[in-house]
Amino acid sequence: MFPEYRDLISQLKTSDHQFSRLFEQHNALDQRIKRMDNHAEPGTHEEIETLKKEKLLLKDQIYVLLKNASAGKG
């Protein structure tokens, strides 16, 4: 996710509590969706779609934080 911000992501994961929390939530949702898709965890199509929407919202929030942090550096 966001390879152009790889260094900034590493930095923010240790220095920004909000970013770190959002990043962890995004990764946890991603793993849960994968488990459901692979039938390793029970989940209906509707549940999976809801989780995907939540994951996308988190990704949008992460992107805003990345943009703000990169603008502040310049």
Number of C-alpha atoms within 10 A of each C-alpha: 9 11 8 8 14 10 9 15 22 11 12 17 16 10 11 12 11 13 20 18 12 19 19 14 16 21 14 13 19 17 12 19 22 14 14 17 15 10 11 11 12 12 15 12 10 9 13 18 13 13 17 17 12 16 20 15 14 19 19 12 15 22 16 13 18 18 13 11 14 12 9 8 6 5
